[in-house]
Amino acid sequence: MSQTETQSPVQARFEDLLATLEATIAELAGGTAPLEELVSAHQRAVRILAEAQARLDELKARADQIARSIS
């Protein structure tokens, strides 16, 4: 069984977001695309980053809730 198959859907989704964000940042760092594509990639990166931060906040809240329940 792969690591992705053993992760919860929320974890897998967060990992997918990070992978997409990394690919988008690599595209921006390359700097060889036309300006319009770079602007579009930047906008996509901003959206993905916001979604990843929201997902991370959800995961932290869940972890905090679990920690409180076992204390």
Secondary structure, 3 states (H helix, E strand, C coil): CCHHHHCCHHHHHHHHHHHHHHHHHHHHHHCCCCHHHHHHHHHHHHHHHHHHHHHHHHHHHHHHHHHHHHC
